[in-house]
Amino acid sequence: MKSKEMINFTVGPVQSSEAVRSIGAEQVPYFRTQEFSQLMLENESLIKKFAKATDDSRVAFITGSGSAGMETAIMNTLTSKDKALVINGGSFGARFVELLDLHEIPYSEIKLEPGKSLKKEHLTPYEGQGYTTFLVNKHETSTGVHYDMQLISEFCKRNNLFLIVDCISTFLADPFNMAELAADVMITGSQKALACPPGIAVMCLSPNAISRIESTKCKCQYLDLKLALKNAERGQTPWTPAVSILRQINVRLKEIDNNGGVEAEIERTKNLADYFRNKIKELPFEIYSESLSNAVTPLHPTTASAYDIFLKIKDEYDMWICPNGGNMKDTVFRVGHIGALTTNDYDKLISAFNDLKNKGFI
Ligand SMILES: *Cc1c(COP(=O)(O)O)cnc(C)c1O
């Protein structure tokens, strides 16, 4: 299976910096030490800084992919006494819905057409209806729709709702201010804009979330945030974590901090997205989403199957773009802008698309 010589434009795992990659080649150090605790406390403080969380927020690092963070949030902060409102605009929204079902949390879902943004009128019928919590994937990565968090935050503040935000593909790619939005749980994953290998879910928790965790019985020992938070006080985890990935996250967070912080990282990602979007205007692709994140451009090809384009680009040009699944397999593919990519990489992709166009394939 090829890896090294491919250019990766997917939405995760994405390309890592040289510094992050070199840690992957090192021996895994023993971790019940002062040194590792120090690194974990540094990780916590940088995540809080980049999420713009209040000082009294806490961070948990769960060994698992982003979905483990979604399920951990539900199992530790919600009960059958809650009444949840969930946005379902694609496969990640559907995952929240399935988790609420599985864990028997009463809910209503706001189902959006694929590619469509959330509008005020979608929320109006749910004002003052006794809801207690709101769940949203800030960026529904499957369709590339980036929701209006201002609208959601105002709705939640008015209705006093506990707010769980899956920021898995948007953290470090688009602005997010946890304190201002009064979000209670922010979830991200190591293999998206953190640009590390998959294996760690990061959860930033507001004081309100922490008090919910303290009063909720989690029916899973491994994902019990009470244990995670107790251990995190001294920079540790209850179980052996993905040690190397936590070290890679540390290098990456410091890299961002030293290069102008989260704003500069968002700007860098935005510039790549703009560069790509400006160069595809002559190609037979339509932008699929009403409201874009900097993390990805979802495209509907008007002259060929999206999946066939994905295969061609992979097999004949040594690049990965991101295919879609389910009933969007042939109609949508996505091009990511997160990870260690440059404008030069996009030039190669554009020239491959142009080549396919000249050959009459698209
Ligand atoms: C990638 C992603 C996830 C989690 O996926 P994993 O494969 O479990 O890491 C969840 N939500 C969103 C919005 C994502 O982009």
Ligand as a Chemical Component Dictionary entry (heavy atoms), coordinates in Angstrom:
data_LIG
# 
_chem_comp.id                   LIG 
_chem_comp.type                 NON-POLYMER 
_chem_comp.pdbx_formal_charge   0 
_chem_comp.three_letter_code    LIG 
# 
loop_
_chem_comp_atom.comp_id 
_chem_comp_atom.atom_id 
_chem_comp_atom.alt_atom_id 
_chem_comp_atom.type_symbol 
_chem_comp_atom.charge 
_chem_comp_atom.model_Cartn_x 
_chem_comp_atom.model_Cartn_y 
_chem_comp_atom.model_Cartn_z 
_chem_comp_atom.pdbx_ordinal 
LIG C1 C1 C 0 -13.845 12.819 11.349 1  
LIG C2 C2 C 0 -15.067 13.238 12.073 2  
LIG C3 C3 C 0 -15.585 12.497 13.158 3  
LIG C4 C4 C 0 -14.952 11.309 13.770 4  
LIG O1 O1 O 0 -14.514 10.349 12.981 5  
LIG P1 P1 P 0 -13.481 9.246  13.495 6  
LIG O2 O2 O 0 -13.332 8.446  12.262 7  
LIG O3 O3 O 0 -14.118 8.512  14.603 8  
LIG O4 O4 O 0 -12.244 9.970  13.938 9  
LIG C5 C5 C 0 -16.718 12.964 13.776 10 
LIG N1 N1 N 0 -17.330 14.089 13.397 11 
LIG C6 C6 C 0 -16.843 14.838 12.398 12 
LIG C7 C7 C 0 -17.557 16.103 12.056 13 
LIG C8 C8 C 0 -15.710 14.443 11.695 14 
LIG O5 O5 O 0 -15.233 15.188 10.693 15 
# 
loop_
_chem_comp_bond.comp_id 
_chem_comp_bond.atom_id_1 
_chem_comp_bond.atom_id_2 
_chem_comp_bond.value_order 
_chem_comp_bond.pdbx_ordinal 
LIG C1 C2 SING 1  
LIG C2 C3 SING 2  
LIG C2 C8 DOUB 3  
LIG C3 C4 SING 4  
LIG C3 C5 DOUB 5  
LIG C4 O1 SING 6  
LIG O1 P1 SING 7  
LIG P1 O2 DOUB 8  
LIG P1 O3 SING 9  
LIG P1 O4 SING 10 
LIG C5 N1 SING 11 
LIG N1 C6 DOUB 12 
LIG C6 C7 SING 13 
LIG C6 C8 SING 14 
LIG C8 O5 SING 15 
# 
